[in-house]
Every structure is written in C-alpha cells, then in structure tokens.
Amino acid sequence: MKNTINKLRNTLSSLLGVGESREKLDVLASQVDRPTVFKLYWKQSKTLREIAIIYSCSAQTVKLLLAKYGIPHRSYKEEQGPGVKGINFVEVNWEFIL
C-alpha cells in the first residue's frame, strides 16, 4: 500500500511540475553568480520577468535565486519606479516632443 501511494505521489508531482523549480534553480545558480544577479536586479533595475527572459526561466525561479543568494526584493513601489520605466523625465527634450 505504501509503495502504491509513493508511486501515485511521484506521478502526480511529475504531472503538476512539482520539484522542477528546485532543478531549474540549481541549473540557473550554476550559470549565474550573485554579483551578476545583484547588478541586473538592483543596479540595472531589471524586473524578475526581464531577468527570467535573459536566462530562459520563470520569474519564480529568479525570485528563488534572489532568496538563495540573499538579495533583498524591491517593494512594489520600487519595482514600478517613477513614471515610465527607463525614462528619466528630467533628461527628455520636451521641445522635440511638443
């Protein structure tokens, strides 16, 4: 009976993708070091999704990598930033736009 339950649990886990995050995290951690992730996330202000696209993984895997490396998360407000991401409104040449 116990053996049948374990087989059922393993089958269900594989169907639901449970455990894949840990494997993907280990693969990602072997490819990317802490300073690189820190630079992308904090200094270049990339979102979890943008970093995930760079390394072909999910944003959740990147979030787990940040936690593994002890890199703190930005708040929602910090994530959104002032105005449109990547544009410093002080540097915009308004005469050209208007």
N, C-alpha and C positions, 0 to 999 in steps of 0.2 A: 504494500500500500504506500509506504513512504517513498519507494523508488518511483512509483507512478506519479505521485504528487510532484516530485522533483523534476521529472520529465515534462509534466504539464507546465510547471513554473518556467522551465527553460524555454519551452516552445512559446509560451505567452510572452516572455521577455523579448525573445527574438522578433516576434511579430510586432510588438509595440515599440521596438527600438530601444528598450531599456538597457543601459550599460554602454551604449555606443558613445555617449558623451565622454565617459571616462577614457575610452580608447582614443577618441579624437583629441581629447585634451592632452594625452600623453604624446601623440604624434605632433600636435601643434607645439607643445613645450620643447620637443626635440628640435624643432625648426626655428623657433623664435626665442631669443633671450630676453631677460627682464628689461634691460635698458632700451631695447628696441620697442617693446610694447609700451613702456612708460613714455617714450618720445612720441610715438604715434598718438597715444591717448591724451596725454596732458600737454605736451609742447605743441603738437600739430593740431590738437583739438578734434581728432577724428572720432566719430561715433563708433559704438560697438559694431554696428552694421557695416560701416566702411572698412573697419579692420577685418571683419569676417569676410568681406568680399575679397580683400587683398590675399587672404590665406585660405580661401575656398572652404570656409566652415560656417557654422551658425554663430549668431550673435551670442547665444547662450554659452557656446564653447569659449568664446573670447571672454565673456563675463567670468566663467570658471577659471580661465587662465589668469585674469587680473587678481582674483581671490587667491589663487595658488602662489602668485608672486608677491602678494601683499600690497598691491597697488590699489589705493582707495578709489571708489566710484565718485564721479561727479554727480551733483544733485541734478534734478530735472531742469532747474533754472539755469545752472551752469552749462548743461548739455545744450539748451536752446540758444544761449548766448544773446547778445544784444542785436536785435534786428535780424537780417538775413545772414546765415552762416557764411563766413568767409569774406564778407564785405565790411570794410571799415568806413562808416558813413562820413568820417572826417576827411578821408582821402578821396572821396568821389568828386569828380569835376562836374558840379551841378550845371554849369553853363552849357556844357556839351550835351547833357541830357535834356535840358529845357530848351 
